[in-house]
Structures are given as structure tokens and as C-alpha cells.
Amino acid sequence: STVVVQDMIEYLESLKNLLNYPAQKICPGHGPVMEDARAKINEYYEHRLAREQQIIDALRASGRMTPHELMVKIYAVELDDRFYGVAEQQIMAHLAKLEREGRVARTGASFDEVYFLPR
């Protein structure tokens, strides 16, 4: 089940909180029942951390990138271009989290923001 995350910190905290529940199954509004709730929640959590690492690795390799450049670098291989807007929103949610943590920085404003790893 795909979600669009607005606040990555809150989303990851929610996933961690869900691990405290004794749920055995997840019954989404669409798609099949997920039989092992704990494994699926962990999978979602680990997927987001892996995506975060891809962003950091891309910035480390390229120096400075816009959210759109990051999205193309990270998602273009696996995603139909009809979904690029949603993918870019996900990149922005990760960047906001990383920026609040002091792990990335940015220059520019709105349409010309460029992100980089602070020294």
C-alpha cells in the first residue's frame, strides 16, 4: 500500500508506534490482507530509511542537487514518469526531515532550491 508522506519524522514515528500494538494482520482499504503486520511495518520503516540513504548518497556523489534532480536519479529507474510528481513530494518529505536533523542544508528558495550535505 502506497502512501504519500507529508512529514517524514511523524510518519516514521507512527510506524515505530505501530510496532507496540499486538496486531497480526493489516487490512488495507485496497489490496490484499497483509498477514504479518510486524514484518510489513518493519519493511515500510526500512524502505524509508533506505530511500533516505539513497538521497544522502546522491548528494555525496553529486554535491548539490535540486529535489527534481534527486527524484530523477533515485526513482527514474523504477517508476513510470506519470508518478514523478508524487515521487518528488516523497523526496521533499525526506529532505525536510534531513534538514531538520541538520544532515542536509539548502540554498535558494521555492522553485530553485538546491540541497547539499553540510560540512
PDB file as gemmi writes it, atoms N, CA and C in Angstrom:
CRYST1    1.000    1.000    1.000  90.00  90.00  90.00 P 1                      
ATOM      1  N   SER A   1       0.860  -1.174   0.000  1.00  0.00           N  
ATOM      2  CA  SER A   1       0.000   0.000   0.000  1.00  0.00           C  
ATOM      3  C   SER A   1       0.896   1.224   0.000  1.00  0.00           C  
ATOM      4  N   THR A   2       0.673   2.083  -0.940  1.00  0.00           N  
ATOM      5  CA  THR A   2       1.483   3.280  -1.121  1.00  0.00           C  
ATOM      6  C   THR A   2       0.885   4.436  -0.348  1.00  0.00           C  
ATOM      7  N   VAL A   3       1.735   5.209   0.287  1.00  0.00           N  
ATOM      8  CA  VAL A   3       1.291   6.407   0.984  1.00  0.00           C  
ATOM      9  C   VAL A   3       2.115   7.594   0.504  1.00  0.00           C  
ATOM     10  N   VAL A   4       1.522   8.754   0.552  1.00  0.00           N  
ATOM     11  CA  VAL A   4       2.247   9.993   0.292  1.00  0.00           C  
ATOM     12  C   VAL A   4       2.486  10.629   1.650  1.00  0.00           C  
ATOM     13  N   VAL A   5       3.727  10.815   1.985  1.00  0.00           N  
ATOM     14  CA  VAL A   5       4.107  11.287   3.312  1.00  0.00           C  
ATOM     15  C   VAL A   5       4.321  12.796   3.275  1.00  0.00           C  
ATOM     16  N   GLN A   6       3.661  13.495   4.182  1.00  0.00           N  
ATOM     17  CA  GLN A   6       3.855  14.945   4.312  1.00  0.00           C  
ATOM     18  C   GLN A   6       4.992  15.244   5.292  1.00  0.00           C  
ATOM     19  N   ASP A   7       5.012  14.560   6.423  1.00  0.00           N  
ATOM     20  CA  ASP A   7       6.033  14.777   7.449  1.00  0.00           C  
ATOM     21  C   ASP A   7       6.712  13.439   7.731  1.00  0.00           C  
ATOM     22  N   MET A   8       7.920  13.300   7.240  1.00  0.00           N  
ATOM     23  CA  MET A   8       8.622  12.020   7.338  1.00  0.00           C  
ATOM     24  C   MET A   8       8.951  11.659   8.786  1.00  0.00           C  
ATOM     25  N   ILE A   9       9.240  12.643   9.616  1.00  0.00           N  
ATOM     26  CA  ILE A   9       9.530  12.354  11.025  1.00  0.00           C  
ATOM     27  C   ILE A   9       8.294  11.763  11.687  1.00  0.00           C  
ATOM     28  N   GLU A  10       7.138  12.388  11.479  1.00  0.00           N  
ATOM     29  CA  GLU A  10       5.899  11.871  12.067  1.00  0.00           C  
ATOM     30  C   GLU A  10       5.557  10.495  11.509  1.00  0.00           C  
ATOM     31  N   TYR A  11       5.756  10.298  10.220  1.00  0.00           N  
ATOM     32  CA  TYR A  11       5.452   9.007   9.604  1.00  0.00           C  
ATOM     33  C   TYR A  11       6.309   7.897  10.211  1.00  0.00           C  
ATOM     34  N   LEU A  12       7.607   8.133  10.323  1.00  0.00           N  
ATOM     35  CA  LEU A  12       8.496   7.118  10.894  1.00  0.00           C  
ATOM     36  C   LEU A  12       8.166   6.857  12.366  1.00  0.00           C  
ATOM     37  N   GLU A  13       7.837   7.911  13.102  1.00  0.00           N  
ATOM     38  CA  GLU A  13       7.425   7.731  14.494  1.00  0.00           C  
ATOM     39  C   GLU A  13       6.138   6.906  14.576  1.00  0.00           C  
ATOM     40  N   SER A  14       5.211   7.159  13.661  1.00  0.00           N  
ATOM     41  CA  SER A  14       3.958   6.385  13.635  1.00  0.00           C  
ATOM     42  C   SER A  14       4.238   4.910  13.384  1.00  0.00           C  
ATOM     43  N   LEU A  15       5.141   4.629  12.456  1.00  0.00           N  
ATOM     44  CA  LEU A  15       5.489   3.232  12.189  1.00  0.00           C  
ATOM     45  C   LEU A  15       6.092   2.587  13.428  1.00  0.00           C  
ATOM     46  N   LYS A  16       6.991   3.310  14.103  1.00  0.00           N  
ATOM     47  CA  LYS A  16       7.581   2.760  15.334  1.00  0.00           C  
ATOM     48  C   LYS A  16       6.508   2.514  16.390  1.00  0.00           C  
ATOM     49  N   ASN A  17       5.565   3.441  16.513  1.00  0.00           N  
ATOM     50  CA  ASN A  17       4.480   3.273  17.489  1.00  0.00           C  
ATOM     51  C   ASN A  17       3.609   2.067  17.151  1.00  0.00           C  
ATOM     52  N   LEU A  18       3.364   1.842  15.880  1.00  0.00           N  
ATOM     53  CA  LEU A  18       2.542   0.701  15.473  1.00  0.00           C  
ATOM     54  C   LEU A  18       3.159  -0.628  15.884  1.00  0.00           C  
ATOM     55  N   LEU A  19       4.464  -0.662  15.989  1.00  0.00           N  
ATOM     56  CA  LEU A  19       5.132  -1.899  16.405  1.00  0.00           C  
ATOM     57  C   LEU A  19       4.796  -2.278  17.841  1.00  0.00           C  
ATOM     58  N   ASN A  20       4.266  -1.328  18.618  1.00  0.00           N  
ATOM     59  CA  ASN A  20       3.873  -1.617  20.001  1.00  0.00           C  
ATOM     60  C   ASN A  20       2.499  -2.266  20.100  1.00  0.00           C  
ATOM     61  N   TYR A  21       1.769  -2.284  19.008  1.00  0.00           N  
ATOM     62  CA  TYR A  21       0.437  -2.892  19.002  1.00  0.00           C  
ATOM     63  C   TYR A  21       0.554  -4.387  18.718  1.00  0.00           C  
ATOM     64  N   PRO A  22      -0.344  -5.193  19.278  1.00  0.00           N  
ATOM     65  CA  PRO A  22      -0.275  -6.642  19.056  1.00  0.00           C  
ATOM     66  C   PRO A  22      -0.962  -7.083  17.757  1.00  0.00           C  
ATOM     67  N   ALA A  23      -1.020  -6.201  16.763  1.00  0.00           N  
ATOM     68  CA  ALA A  23      -1.690  -6.538  15.505  1.00  0.00           C  
ATOM     69  C   ALA A  23      -0.983  -7.700  14.810  1.00  0.00           C  
ATOM     70  N   GLN A  24      -1.767  -8.560  14.235  1.00  0.00           N  
ATOM     71  CA  GLN A  24      -1.226  -9.693  13.496  1.00  0.00           C  
ATOM     72  C   GLN A  24      -1.380  -9.517  11.996  1.00  0.00           C  
ATOM     73  N   LYS A  25      -2.419  -8.787  11.588  1.00  0.00           N  
ATOM     74  CA  LYS A  25      -2.702  -8.577  10.173  1.00  0.00           C  
ATOM     75  C   LYS A  25      -2.969  -7.104   9.920  1.00  0.00           C  
ATOM     76  N   ILE A  26      -2.729  -6.695   8.680  1.00  0.00           N  
ATOM     77  CA  ILE A  26      -3.098  -5.357   8.236  1.00  0.00           C  
ATOM     78  C   ILE A  26      -4.116  -5.546   7.119  1.00  0.00           C  
ATOM     79  N   CYS A  27      -5.239  -4.896   7.262  1.00  0.00           N  
ATOM     80  CA  CYS A  27      -6.318  -4.984   6.272  1.00  0.00           C  
ATOM     81  C   CYS A  27      -6.459  -3.619   5.602  1.00  0.00           C  
ATOM     82  N   PRO A  28      -5.738  -3.378   4.514  1.00  0.00           N  
ATOM     83  CA  PRO A  28      -5.786  -2.065   3.870  1.00  0.00           C  
ATOM     84  C   PRO A  28      -7.124  -1.823   3.169  1.00  0.00           C  
ATOM     85  N   GLY A  29      -7.371  -0.577   2.833  1.00  0.00           N  
ATOM     86  CA  GLY A  29      -8.599  -0.219   2.137  1.00  0.00           C  
ATOM     87  C   GLY A  29      -8.647  -0.780   0.731  1.00  0.00           C  
ATOM     88  N   HIS A  30      -7.502  -1.081   0.175  1.00  0.00           N  
ATOM     89  CA  HIS A  30      -7.422  -1.736  -1.133  1.00  0.00           C  
ATOM     90  C   HIS A  30      -6.219  -2.667  -1.120  1.00  0.00           C  
ATOM     91  N   GLY A  31      -6.261  -3.675  -1.928  1.00  0.00           N  
ATOM     92  CA  GLY A  31      -5.177  -4.655  -1.969  1.00  0.00           C  
ATOM     93  C   GLY A  31      -5.401  -5.779  -0.980  1.00  0.00           C  
ATOM     94  N   PRO A  32      -4.511  -6.750  -1.013  1.00  0.00           N  
ATOM     95  CA  PRO A  32      -4.679  -7.942  -0.175  1.00  0.00           C  
ATOM     96  C   PRO A  32      -4.362  -7.689   1.300  1.00  0.00           C  
ATOM     97  N   VAL A  33      -4.896  -8.544   2.138  1.00  0.00           N  
ATOM     98  CA  VAL A  33      -4.584  -8.519   3.562  1.00  0.00           C  
ATOM     99  C   VAL A  33      -3.105  -8.868   3.724  1.00  0.00           C  
ATOM    100  N   MET A  34      -2.450  -8.157   4.610  1.00  0.00           N  
ATOM    101  CA  MET A  34      -1.039  -8.415   4.899  1.00  0.00           C  
ATOM    102  C   MET A  34      -0.995  -9.262   6.156  1.00  0.00           C  
ATOM    103  N   GLU A  35      -0.559 -10.488   6.011  1.00  0.00           N  
ATOM    104  CA  GLU A  35      -0.669 -11.477   7.081  1.00  0.00           C  
ATOM    105  C   GLU A  35       0.264 -11.246   8.261  1.00  0.00           C  
ATOM    106  N   ASP A  36       1.434 -10.685   8.041  1.00  0.00           N  
ATOM    107  CA  ASP A  36       2.397 -10.479   9.126  1.00  0.00           C  
ATOM    108  C   ASP A  36       2.575  -8.975   9.333  1.00  0.00           C  
ATOM    109  N   ALA A  37       1.741  -8.403  10.189  1.00  0.00           N  
ATOM    110  CA  ALA A  37       1.724  -6.954  10.390  1.00  0.00           C  
ATOM    111  C   ALA A  37       3.094  -6.417  10.799  1.00  0.00           C  
ATOM    112  N   ARG A  38       3.719  -7.051  11.752  1.00  0.00           N  
ATOM    113  CA  ARG A  38       5.019  -6.577  12.252  1.00  0.00           C  
ATOM    114  C   ARG A  38       6.074  -6.557  11.141  1.00  0.00           C  
ATOM    115  N   ALA A  39       6.125  -7.586  10.354  1.00  0.00           N  
ATOM    116  CA  ALA A  39       7.100  -7.647   9.254  1.00  0.00           C  
ATOM    117  C   ALA A  39       6.824  -6.555   8.224  1.00  0.00           C  
ATOM    118  N   LYS A  40       5.560  -6.303   7.917  1.00  0.00           N  
ATOM    119  CA  LYS A  40       5.203  -5.291   6.926  1.00  0.00           C  
ATOM    120  C   LYS A  40       5.538  -3.888   7.431  1.00  0.00           C  
ATOM    121  N   ILE A  41       5.254  -3.622   8.693  1.00  0.00           N  
ATOM    122  CA  ILE A  41       5.576  -2.316   9.271  1.00  0.00           C  
ATOM    123  C   ILE A  41       7.089  -2.105   9.268  1.00  0.00           C  
ATOM    124  N   ASN A  42       7.831  -3.129   9.645  1.00  0.00           N  
ATOM    125  CA  ASN A  42       9.297  -3.042   9.592  1.00  0.00           C  
ATOM    126  C   ASN A  42       9.781  -2.822   8.160  1.00  0.00           C  
ATOM    127  N   GLU A  43       9.151  -3.480   7.214  1.00  0.00           N  
ATOM    128  CA  GLU A  43       9.517  -3.308   5.805  1.00  0.00           C  
ATOM    129  C   GLU A  43       9.323  -1.851   5.373  1.00  0.00           C  
ATOM    130  N   TYR A  44       8.185  -1.257   5.742  1.00  0.00           N  
ATOM    131  CA  TYR A  44       7.924   0.146   5.405  1.00  0.00           C  
ATOM    132  C   TYR A  44       8.963   1.065   6.051  1.00  0.00           C  
ATOM    133  N   TYR A  45       9.269   0.807   7.298  1.00  0.00           N  
ATOM    134  CA  TYR A  45      10.247   1.624   8.023  1.00  0.00           C  
ATOM    135  C   TYR A  45      11.624   1.531   7.362  1.00  0.00           C  
ATOM    136  N   GLU A  46      12.054   0.315   7.107  1.00  0.00           N  
ATOM    137  CA  GLU A  46      13.364   0.107   6.487  1.00  0.00           C  
ATOM    138  C   GLU A  46      13.422   0.685   5.066  1.00  0.00           C  
ATOM    139  N   HIS A  47      12.318   0.603   4.345  1.00  0.00           N  
ATOM    140  CA  HIS A  47      12.261   1.174   2.990  1.00  0.00           C  
ATOM    141  C   HIS A  47      12.505   2.683   3.040  1.00  0.00           C  
ATOM    142  N   ARG A  48      11.885   3.354   3.992  1.00  0.00           N  
ATOM    143  CA  ARG A  48      12.064   4.811   4.113  1.00  0.00           C  
ATOM    144  C   ARG A  48      13.506   5.151   4.498  1.00  0.00           C  
ATOM    145  N   LEU A  49      14.101   4.371   5.391  1.00  0.00           N  
ATOM    146  CA  LEU A  49      15.499   4.616   5.755  1.00  0.00           C  
ATOM    147  C   LEU A  49      16.425   4.370   4.569  1.00  0.00           C  
ATOM    148  N   ALA A  50      16.118   3.355   3.774  1.00  0.00           N  
ATOM    149  CA  ALA A  50      16.926   3.078   2.576  1.00  0.00           C  
ATOM    150  C   ALA A  50      16.794   4.221   1.574  1.00  0.00           C  
ATOM    151  N   ARG A  51      15.591   4.754   1.409  1.00  0.00           N  
ATOM    152  CA  ARG A  51      15.371   5.873   0.494  1.00  0.00           C  
ATOM    153  C   ARG A  51      16.150   7.096   0.976  1.00  0.00           C  
ATOM    154  N   GLU A  52      16.135   7.316   2.274  1.00  0.00           N  
ATOM    155  CA  GLU A  52      16.901   8.415   2.864  1.00  0.00           C  
ATOM    156  C   GLU A  52      18.389   8.259   2.558  1.00  0.00           C  
ATOM    157  N   GLN A  53      18.884   7.049   2.671  1.00  0.00           N  
ATOM    158  CA  GLN A  53      20.299   6.805   2.383  1.00  0.00           C  
ATOM    159  C   GLN A  53      20.606   7.048   0.910  1.00  0.00           C  
ATOM    160  N   GLN A  54      19.668   6.706   0.020  1.00  0.00           N  
ATOM    161  CA  GLN A  54      19.865   6.992  -1.405  1.00  0.00           C  
ATOM    162  C   GLN A  54      20.004   8.491  -1.644  1.00  0.00           C  
ATOM    163  N   ILE A  55      19.229   9.286  -0.942  1.00  0.00           N  
ATOM    164  CA  ILE A  55      19.317  10.741  -1.075  1.00  0.00           C  
ATOM    165  C   ILE A  55      20.681  11.227  -0.605  1.00  0.00           C  
ATOM    166  N   ILE A  56      21.113  10.755   0.542  1.00  0.00           N  
ATOM    167  CA  ILE A  56      22.419  11.152   1.076  1.00  0.00           C  
ATOM    168  C   ILE A  56      23.532  10.724   0.131  1.00  0.00           C  
ATOM    169  N   ASP A  57      23.459   9.494  -0.372  1.00  0.00           N  
ATOM    170  CA  ASP A  57      24.484   9.010  -1.308  1.00  0.00           C  
ATOM    171  C   ASP A  57      24.517   9.835  -2.586  1.00  0.00           C  
ATOM    172  N   ALA A  58      23.336  10.202  -3.099  1.00  0.00           N  
ATOM    173  CA  ALA A  58      23.272  11.009  -4.324  1.00  0.00           C  
ATOM    174  C   ALA A  58      23.882  12.384  -4.086  1.00  0.00           C  
ATOM    175  N   LEU A  59      23.580  12.988  -2.941  1.00  0.00           N  
ATOM    176  CA  LEU A  59      24.162  14.295  -2.625  1.00  0.00           C  
ATOM    177  C   LEU A  59      25.666  14.188  -2.413  1.00  0.00           C  
ATOM    178  N   ARG A  60      26.095  13.119  -1.795  1.00  0.00           N  
ATOM    179  CA  ARG A  60      27.534  12.915  -1.580  1.00  0.00           C  
ATOM    180  C   ARG A  60      28.256  12.805  -2.927  1.00  0.00           C  
ATOM    181  N   ALA A  61      27.646  12.105  -3.875  1.00  0.00           N  
ATOM    182  CA  ALA A  61      28.270  11.890  -5.185  1.00  0.00           C  
ATOM    183  C   ALA A  61      28.210  13.127  -6.077  1.00  0.00           C  
ATOM    184  N   SER A  62      27.115  13.871  -5.994  1.00  0.00           N  
ATOM    185  CA  SER A  62      26.909  14.986  -6.923  1.00  0.00           C  
ATOM    186  C   SER A  62      27.186  16.353  -6.327  1.00  0.00           C  
ATOM    187  N   GLY A  63      27.248  16.438  -5.017  1.00  0.00           N  
ATOM    188  CA  GLY A  63      27.496  17.722  -4.380  1.00  0.00           C  
ATOM    189  C   GLY A  63      26.222  18.470  -4.067  1.00  0.00           C  
ATOM    190  N   ARG A  64      25.587  19.006  -5.084  1.00  0.00           N  
ATOM    191  CA  ARG A  64      24.368  19.791  -4.910  1.00  0.00           C  
ATOM    192  C   ARG A  64      23.336  19.337  -5.918  1.00  0.00           C  
ATOM    193  N   MET A  65      22.098  19.168  -5.454  1.00  0.00           N  
ATOM    194  CA  MET A  65      21.032  18.719  -6.356  1.00  0.00           C  
ATOM    195  C   MET A  65      19.711  19.352  -5.951  1.00  0.00           C  
ATOM    196  N   THR A  66      18.870  19.556  -6.942  1.00  0.00           N  
ATOM    197  CA  THR A  66      17.507  20.007  -6.676  1.00  0.00           C  
ATOM    198  C   THR A  66      16.669  18.788  -6.305  1.00  0.00           C  
ATOM    199  N   PRO A  67      15.512  19.004  -5.689  1.00  0.00           N  
ATOM    200  CA  PRO A  67      14.628  17.871  -5.412  1.00  0.00           C  
ATOM    201  C   PRO A  67      14.260  17.103  -6.690  1.00  0.00           C  
ATOM    202  N   HIS A  68      14.049  17.817  -7.776  1.00  0.00           N  
ATOM    203  CA  HIS A  68      13.704  17.143  -9.031  1.00  0.00           C  
ATOM    204  C   HIS A  68      14.871  16.273  -9.523  1.00  0.00           C  
ATOM    205  N   GLU A  69      16.081  16.796  -9.452  1.00  0.00           N  
ATOM    206  CA  GLU A  69      17.245  16.001  -9.860  1.00  0.00           C  
ATOM    207  C   GLU A  69      17.392  14.758  -8.990  1.00  0.00           C  
ATOM    208  N   LEU A  70      17.157  14.905  -7.701  1.00  0.00           N  
ATOM    209  CA  LEU A  70      17.215  13.749  -6.803  1.00  0.00           C  
ATOM    210  C   LEU A  70      16.151  12.726  -7.165  1.00  0.00           C  
ATOM    211  N   MET A  71      14.953  13.200  -7.446  1.00  0.00           N  
ATOM    212  CA  MET A  71      13.865  12.292  -7.808  1.00  0.00           C  
ATOM    213  C   MET A  71      14.212  11.505  -9.066  1.00  0.00           C  
ATOM    214  N   VAL A  72      14.712  12.197 -10.077  1.00  0.00           N  
ATOM    215  CA  VAL A  72      15.064  11.517 -11.324  1.00  0.00           C  
ATOM    216  C   VAL A  72      16.172  10.492 -11.069  1.00  0.00           C  
ATOM    217  N   LYS A  73      17.164  10.879 -10.318  1.00  0.00           N  
ATOM    218  CA  LYS A  73      18.290   9.977 -10.024  1.00  0.00           C  
ATOM    219  C   LYS A  73      17.823   8.732  -9.261  1.00  0.00           C  
ATOM    220  N   ILE A  74      16.933   8.919  -8.297  1.00  0.00           N  
ATOM    221  CA  ILE A  74      16.544   7.831  -7.409  1.00  0.00           C  
ATOM    222  C   ILE A  74      15.369   7.012  -7.939  1.00  0.00           C  
ATOM    223  N   TYR A  75      14.366   7.676  -8.485  1.00  0.00           N  
ATOM    224  CA  TYR A  75      13.131   6.989  -8.864  1.00  0.00           C  
ATOM    225  C   TYR A  75      13.029   6.632 -10.345  1.00  0.00           C  
ATOM    226  N   ALA A  76      13.750   7.325 -11.214  1.00  0.00           N  
ATOM    227  CA  ALA A  76      13.517   7.175 -12.660  1.00  0.00           C  
ATOM    228  C   ALA A  76      13.665   5.742 -13.151  1.00  0.00           C  
ATOM    229  N   VAL A  77      14.516   4.976 -12.533  1.00  0.00           N  
ATOM    230  CA  VAL A  77      14.743   3.605 -12.979  1.00  0.00           C  
ATOM    231  C   VAL A  77      13.535   2.712 -12.708  1.00  0.00           C  
ATOM    232  N   GLU A  78      12.812   2.989 -11.644  1.00  0.00           N  
ATOM    233  CA  GLU A  78      11.759   2.083 -11.192  1.00  0.00           C  
ATOM    234  C   GLU A  78      10.346   2.629 -11.345  1.00  0.00           C  
ATOM    235  N   LEU A  79      10.199   3.850 -11.839  1.00  0.00           N  
ATOM    236  CA  LEU A  79       8.904   4.498 -11.769  1.00  0.00           C  
ATOM    237  C   LEU A  79       8.474   5.064 -13.114  1.00  0.00           C  
ATOM    238  N   ASP A  80       7.215   4.842 -13.449  1.00  0.00           N  
ATOM    239  CA  ASP A  80       6.600   5.434 -14.629  1.00  0.00           C  
ATOM    240  C   ASP A  80       6.578   6.957 -14.441  1.00  0.00           C  
ATOM    241  N   ASP A  81       6.906   7.698 -15.480  1.00  0.00           N  
ATOM    242  CA  ASP A  81       7.005   9.151 -15.327  1.00  0.00           C  
ATOM    243  C   ASP A  81       5.689   9.832 -14.958  1.00  0.00           C  
ATOM    244  N   ARG A  82       4.571   9.145 -15.068  1.00  0.00           N  
ATOM    245  CA  ARG A  82       3.289   9.711 -14.615  1.00  0.00           C  
ATOM    246  C   ARG A  82       3.277   9.936 -13.105  1.00  0.00           C  
ATOM    247  N   PHE A  83       4.153   9.260 -12.386  1.00  0.00           N  
ATOM    248  CA  PHE A  83       4.177   9.351 -10.928  1.00  0.00           C  
ATOM    249  C   PHE A  83       5.327  10.211 -10.402  1.00  0.00           C  
ATOM    250  N   TYR A  84       5.999  10.920 -11.283  1.00  0.00           N  
ATOM    251  CA  TYR A  84       7.142  11.733 -10.858  1.00  0.00           C  
ATOM    252  C   TYR A  84       6.753  12.819  -9.855  1.00  0.00           C  
ATOM    253  N   GLY A  85       5.578  13.409  -9.992  1.00  0.00           N  
ATOM    254  CA  GLY A  85       5.150  14.450  -9.054  1.00  0.00           C  
ATOM    255  C   GLY A  85       5.040  13.927  -7.638  1.00  0.00           C  
ATOM    256  N   VAL A  86       4.426  12.764  -7.491  1.00  0.00           N  
ATOM    257  CA  VAL A  86       4.295  12.139  -6.167  1.00  0.00           C  
ATOM    258  C   VAL A  86       5.670  11.746  -5.640  1.00  0.00           C  
ATOM    259  N   ALA A  87       6.509  11.219  -6.510  1.00  0.00           N  
ATOM    260  CA  ALA A  87       7.860  10.827  -6.095  1.00  0.00           C  
ATOM    261  C   ALA A  87       8.646  12.043  -5.614  1.00  0.00           C  
ATOM    262  N   GLU A  88       8.482  13.163  -6.300  1.00  0.00           N  
ATOM    263  CA  GLU A  88       9.186  14.373  -5.870  1.00  0.00           C  
ATOM    264  C   GLU A  88       8.676  14.847  -4.509  1.00  0.00           C  
ATOM    265  N   GLN A  89       7.382  14.685  -4.244  1.00  0.00           N  
ATOM    266  CA  GLN A  89       6.845  15.017  -2.919  1.00  0.00           C  
ATOM    267  C   GLN A  89       7.508  14.160  -1.844  1.00  0.00           C  
ATOM    268  N   GLN A  90       7.733  12.889  -2.152  1.00  0.00           N  
ATOM    269  CA  GLN A  90       8.389  12.000  -1.191  1.00  0.00           C  
ATOM    270  C   GLN A  90       9.823  12.461  -0.932  1.00  0.00           C  
ATOM    271  N   ILE A  91      10.522  12.845  -1.998  1.00  0.00           N  
ATOM    272  CA  ILE A  91      11.889  13.359  -1.851  1.00  0.00           C  
ATOM    273  C   ILE A  91      11.874  14.599  -0.956  1.00  0.00           C  
ATOM    274  N   MET A  92      10.902  15.489  -1.184  1.00  0.00           N  
ATOM    275  CA  MET A  92      10.805  16.705  -0.378  1.00  0.00           C  
ATOM    276  C   MET A  92      10.547  16.372   1.098  1.00  0.00           C  
ATOM    277  N   ALA A  93       9.726  15.374   1.369  1.00  0.00           N  
ATOM    278  CA  ALA A  93       9.468  14.973   2.755  1.00  0.00           C  
ATOM    279  C   ALA A  93      10.749  14.462   3.412  1.00  0.00           C  
ATOM    280  N   HIS A  94      11.516  13.681   2.673  1.00  0.00           N  
ATOM    281  CA  HIS A  94      12.799  13.201   3.207  1.00  0.00           C  
ATOM    282  C   HIS A  94      13.761  14.366   3.432  1.00  0.00           C  
ATOM    283  N   LEU A  95      13.837  15.279   2.465  1.00  0.00           N  
ATOM    284  CA  LEU A  95      14.752  16.416   2.589  1.00  0.00           C  
ATOM    285  C   LEU A  95      14.381  17.292   3.783  1.00  0.00           C  
ATOM    286  N   ALA A  96      13.097  17.501   4.011  1.00  0.00           N  
ATOM    287  CA  ALA A  96      12.662  18.305   5.158  1.00  0.00           C  
ATOM    288  C   ALA A  96      13.107  17.647   6.464  1.00  0.00           C  
ATOM    289  N   LYS A  97      12.955  16.332   6.542  1.00  0.00           N  
ATOM    290  CA  LYS A  97      13.391  15.595   7.737  1.00  0.00           C  
ATOM    291  C   LYS A  97      14.899  15.738   7.925  1.00  0.00           C  
ATOM    292  N   LEU A  98      15.635  15.480   6.862  1.00  0.00           N  
ATOM    293  CA  LEU A  98      17.092  15.537   6.931  1.00  0.00           C  
ATOM    294  C   LEU A  98      17.585  16.945   7.262  1.00  0.00           C  
ATOM    295  N   GLU A  99      16.888  17.941   6.740  1.00  0.00           N  
ATOM    296  CA  GLU A  99      17.270  19.323   7.045  1.00  0.00           C  
ATOM    297  C   GLU A  99      17.000  19.636   8.521  1.00  0.00           C  
ATOM    298  N   ARG A 100      15.849  19.218   9.046  1.00  0.00           N  
ATOM    299  CA  ARG A 100      15.544  19.456  10.465  1.00  0.00           C  
ATOM    300  C   ARG A 100      16.564  18.766  11.364  1.00  0.00           C  
ATOM    301  N   GLU A 101      17.093  17.645  10.916  1.00  0.00           N  
ATOM    302  CA  GLU A 101      18.109  16.912  11.687  1.00  0.00           C  
ATOM    303  C   GLU A 101      19.507  17.482  11.481  1.00  0.00           C  
ATOM    304  N   GLY A 102      19.667  18.459  10.582  1.00  0.00           N  
ATOM    305  CA  GLY A 102      20.977  19.044  10.308  1.00  0.00           C  
ATOM    306  C   GLY A 102      21.848  18.183   9.413  1.00  0.00           C  
ATOM    307  N   ARG A 103      21.246  17.213   8.737  1.00  0.00           N  
ATOM    308  CA  ARG A 103      22.022  16.290   7.898  1.00  0.00           C  
ATOM    309  C   ARG A 103      22.118  16.741   6.456  1.00  0.00           C  
ATOM    310  N   VAL A 104      21.242  17.655   6.022  1.00  0.00           N  
ATOM    311  CA  VAL A 104      21.360  18.315   4.729  1.00  0.00           C  
ATOM    312  C   VAL A 104      21.086  19.794   4.942  1.00  0.00           C  
ATOM    313  N   ALA A 105      21.522  20.593   3.977  1.00  0.00           N  
ATOM    314  CA  ALA A 105      21.266  22.033   4.003  1.00  0.00           C  
ATOM    315  C   ALA A 105      20.803  22.426   2.612  1.00  0.00           C  
ATOM    316  N   ARG A 106      20.298  23.652   2.489  1.00  0.00           N  
ATOM    317  CA  ARG A 106      19.823  24.098   1.177  1.00  0.00           C  
ATOM    318  C   ARG A 106      20.125  25.565   0.956  1.00  0.00           C  
ATOM    319  N   THR A 107      20.166  25.911  -0.304  1.00  0.00           N  
ATOM    320  CA  THR A 107      20.269  27.302  -0.722  1.00  0.00           C  
ATOM    321  C   THR A 107      19.136  27.545  -1.700  1.00  0.00           C  
ATOM    322  N   GLY A 108      18.822  28.803  -1.904  1.00  0.00           N  
ATOM    323  CA  GLY A 108      17.748  29.132  -2.837  1.00  0.00           C  
ATOM    324  C   GLY A 108      16.407  29.114  -2.142  1.00  0.00           C  
ATOM    325  N   ALA A 109      15.382  29.433  -2.935  1.00  0.00           N  
ATOM    326  CA  ALA A 109      14.025  29.474  -2.392  1.00  0.00           C  
ATOM    327  C   ALA A 109      13.066  28.845  -3.382  1.00  0.00           C  
ATOM    328  N   SER A 110      12.048  28.237  -2.874  1.00  0.00           N  
ATOM    329  CA  SER A 110      10.987  27.529  -3.603  1.00  0.00           C  
ATOM    330  C   SER A 110      11.462  26.852  -4.870  1.00  0.00           C  
ATOM    331  N   PHE A 111      11.207  27.400  -6.037  1.00  0.00           N  
ATOM    332  CA  PHE A 111      11.466  26.669  -7.278  1.00  0.00           C  
ATOM    333  C   PHE A 111      12.940  26.434  -7.594  1.00  0.00           C  
ATOM    334  N   ASP A 112      13.847  27.118  -6.940  1.00  0.00           N  
ATOM    335  CA  ASP A 112      15.268  26.917  -7.262  1.00  0.00           C  
ATOM    336  C   ASP A 112      16.088  26.420  -6.074  1.00  0.00           C  
ATOM    337  N   GLU A 113      15.439  25.697  -5.146  1.00  0.00           N  
ATOM    338  CA  GLU A 113      16.162  25.147  -4.002  1.00  0.00           C  
ATOM    339  C   GLU A 113      17.174  24.099  -4.455  1.00  0.00           C  
ATOM    340  N   VAL A 114      18.340  24.160  -3.852  1.00  0.00           N  
ATOM    341  CA  VAL A 114      19.400  23.193  -4.104  1.00  0.00           C  
ATOM    342  C   VAL A 114      19.844  22.654  -2.748  1.00  0.00           C  
ATOM    343  N   TYR A 115      19.925  21.364  -2.629  1.00  0.00           N  
ATOM    344  CA  TYR A 115      20.297  20.706  -1.378  1.00  0.00           C  
ATOM    345  C   TYR A 115      21.713  20.172  -1.466  1.00  0.00           C  
ATOM    346  N   PHE A 116      22.367  20.118  -0.305  1.00  0.00           N  
ATOM    347  CA  PHE A 116      23.737  19.613  -0.230  1.00  0.00           C  
ATOM    348  C   PHE A 116      24.006  19.108   1.182  1.00  0.00           C  
ATOM    349  N   LEU A 117      25.092  18.384   1.336  1.00  0.00           N  
ATOM    350  CA  LEU A 117      25.484  17.890   2.661  1.00  0.00           C  
ATOM    351  C   LEU A 117      26.348  18.946   3.329  1.00  0.00           C  
ATOM    352  N   PRO A 118      25.982  19.378   4.532  1.00  0.00           N  
ATOM    353  CA  PRO A 118      26.816  20.366   5.218  1.00  0.00           C  
ATOM    354  C   PRO A 118      28.137  19.738   5.635  1.00  0.00           C  
ATOM    355  N   ARG A 119      29.103  20.575   5.814  1.00  0.00           N  
ATOM    356  CA  ARG A 119      30.438  20.069   6.210  1.00  0.00           C  
ATOM    357  C   ARG A 119      30.502  19.853   7.693  1.00  0.00           C  
TER     358      ARG A 119                                                      
END                                                                             
